[in-house]
Amino acid sequence: MNRTADDIKTIRELVAAWPETRKVLDRFGIDYCFGGSRDLASAAADSGVDEAELKEAIEEAIREGGGKASAERDWSKAPLSELADHIEKFHHARTRQLIAETEKLLAEAMEAEGPFRGGSLFSLRRMFESFAVETERHLFEEEVALFPYFRQLDAFSRGLAPRPHIFCDSARYPISVKWKEHEDTGENLAGFRRLTNNYRSVPEAGETVRRLHKKLRELEEELKEHIHLENNILFPRGLEIERTCGIACGDVAAGSEAAHGEVAKNAAC
């Protein structure tokens, strides 16, 4: 039986199942990156939109998308390790690049236009410096712990490797931490918009400030795509594979057997 939007429970499930609905949610001003755990009714109420109108637009997008080839890859159907590789090699690299470019533009703006709107530029720079440090730590921790675990988990689920291990024997806790840090990122992005009047430069602003606002917008769009892939696809799928394979926090009885033996028995998990 074909699924419809009425069958989904959360925004996260909706955008994972039908990526084409993201444009609809964007049009209605509904956040699917940081607020994906809400149901459709709550999301509509929070955004002040008519739920029936929203559902109709979503169903239309699903119907139209079902008969069209999309240039956008459906990452919900990719192997978990391949998705982790894509996020790390493309989105982590792109995030670092955009942060470095933004830091350079902030320094130039402070030097060239410090006397003009100096207070907001100073506040923006201070907020951005903290954001950059925390983001680098966040990316590093994913790259050295969580993503390697997902690659090993993917191999284990297909009977190609022994059971992987991570803190608490499940990714549930580190994922909950990363979800919270993503919420912090969303708050930072809202702060950047507040300090830049939604990236709209006043007529008196110089070219450096205009370039800075454009770069901040680029960074926001990159982070939305990046965090969407993690919050709505990578993390839920990692937890689902754990459940399917019988991996859960605290349920490891004779861990060495699961970790080092009977790999083939788990191939169908």
N, C-alpha and C positions, 0 to 999 in steps of 0.2 A: 504493500500500500504506500502510495506517495505521501510524503510528509508535507504539511502546510505550516504557515506561520503560527497557526493555532496550536500546533503540536509542541512548540518549543516553550521552555520554561524561563529562559533568561536571554538577555541581549547577547551575551557571550555565545550561546548556542546558535543564535540566529546568524550572526556574522561569520561563524565558523562553517555553518552548513551552506550558507548562501552569501558569498563575498560581495555579490552585486548589491546587496541591501545596504551596504555601508554608505553608498551615495545618498540613499533615501534618508538614512539617519543623519547624515551631515546636513542635508537640506532642512530637516526638521530641528536641527540643533541638539540632537541627542548624542550624548557621549557614550561610545562603545569601547573606548580604550581603558578608561579608568573606572567606568561605572557599569561594566559588563555583567555584574552579578544581579542587576535589577531585572524584574520582569517587564514586559512591554507596557503594562498599565502604569506601573510606578514611574517608568522612564518618561512616558507621555505626560503624566501629571507633574513631574519635576520640571519638565521643559515647557509646560503650559500649552500643550498641543492637544488636539482632539484625537482620542485613541482610535476611533473608527476610521477617521481620515488617514491616520498613520498606518493602520493595518491594511487599508485598501492600497496605499502606495507601496507597501512592502510586498503584498501579494502580486501586484502588477509587475514589480521588479523581478520577482521570482518567476512569473510566467514568461516574461520577455527574456530573462536570462537563460531559461531552460532550452531555448531554441537557438542560442547564439554561441559562437565560439568566442572565448575571452582571451585577450592577450595576457591577462593577469593569471598567474599560476594559482591553482587551488591547493594551498599548503596544508589544508586539513587532510589531504589524501597522500601527502608525501611521507616517507619514512621519518621517524622521529629524529634519527641521527642526521638526516639530510637537512631537515628544518633547522636543527641546532647549528649545523655548519653554515647554512645560509645566513642566519641571524648574526653569527659571530664574524664571518668573513665580510659580509656586506654591511649590515646595519651597525654593528659595533664600530667598524672602521669608519663608516660615514658619520656616525655620531661624534667620534673623536675628531674627525676632520672639521666638522662644522663648529664644534666647541672651540678649537684652536683658531679658526677664522673669526669667530665672534669675539674672542678675547683680544685679538689683534685690532679689530674694528673698535672695540670699546676703548682700548688704550689710545687709539688715534682720535676718537671722538672727545675723550677727556682732554687731550692735548690741544686739539683744534678749537673746540667749542666749550671748554670748561666753564667760562664765564656765563655762557648762555645755557639756561636750564641745567646749571651745574648740579643742583641738588638732586634732581631725578637721575641724572647720569651717574652721580656718585652712588646713589642707592642701588641703581641697576647693576653697577659694576660690583658692588659688595655682595649683592644677592647672587650674581652670576658666578663669582669666584667660589662661593660656597657650593653652589650647584655643580660646578665643574669638578671639584674635588670629590664630592659624594658620588657623582656619576661615574667617574673613573674607578672608584673603589667598587661600585656596584658591578660594572662591566668585568673588572678583574676577577671578582668572586664568582661570577657566572662562568667565566672562562676556565678557571682552575678547579672548580668543584662541581657545579651543577650541570654544565653542559657535558663534561666528560662522563658524568654519571648517566645522563640521558643516552649517550652513545652506547655505553656498556649495557644499559637497560634494554635498548633496542636490539642489540645483538643477543642478549640473554633470552628475550621474548621469542626469538626465532631459532633458538637452540644452537647458537653459534659461539657462545661464551658462557663462562660461569656467572653465577649471580653476583651483581655488583653490590658494593656497600657504600653507604653514605651515613652521615650523622643521624642517629635515631633509627637507622635501617629503613628509612623512608624519606622521599623527597618532600613530604608534606610540610615539615617545619621550614626548611630553607625556602620553599616556594611561598609560604605565607609571609616570610620576611621580604622576599622580592616583590610580592604584591603590595605590601605596605610601602616599600621604597618607590614603587611606581606611582602610588598615590601621592607621595611627597613630590615626585617629579611633576605630577599634574598641578600641584599647588604652586610650584616654582614657575611653571609656564603661565599660570593665571597671574602670578606676581609680575612676570615680565610684561604681560599685556597691560596690566594696570599701570605700570610705570612708564609705558610707551604710548598710552592712549590707544590700545589695540593696534600698535605698530603704525599708527597714523602720524606722520610728521607734520608739525605746524609749518606754515609758509616760511617762517624765518629760519627754520632749521637748515643747516648746511648739508652738502652732499654726503659727508661722512656719516651723519646721523641717519640719513635716508638709507644708505647702504647697510648700516647697522640694523635698522628695523627690518629690512628685507632679509638679512641673514638670520635674524631671530625667528622670522616666520618660516624660513626654510628648515631651521632646526626643529621648530614645533611640529611641522609636517612629518619630518623624518622620525621624530620620537613617537608620534601617534601611530605610524605604520609599524615601527619597531616594537612598541609596547603592545599593540594589537596582536601581533604574531605570538608574543610570549604569553600575555594574559589570557587570550581567547583560544589559542591553539596549542602551543608547546606545553605549557604547564598543565592544562586539563588532560591532554593526551598522555603526558608522563604519568600523572596520577591514575589514569584509567588503566594503563599498561601495568602499573604496580598492582592495582586491584585484581586485574585479570590473572596476573602471575602469582597472586597470593602474597604479595609483599605489602606489609603495612607496619606502621610504627608499633613496636612492642610485640609483634607476633612471631618473632624469630625464636624458634625453640632450639633446634640444633643447627645453628647458622652455618657451621663448616660444611655440612652435607649439601645445603642449598647453594653455597658459594663455590664449592670445588667439585661437586659430583652430580651425576644424573642430569647433565645438561640436555641430553636428547629428550628426556622426559618432559622438559619444559618447552619444547619447540612449539607445541600447539597452544601455549598459553596466550 
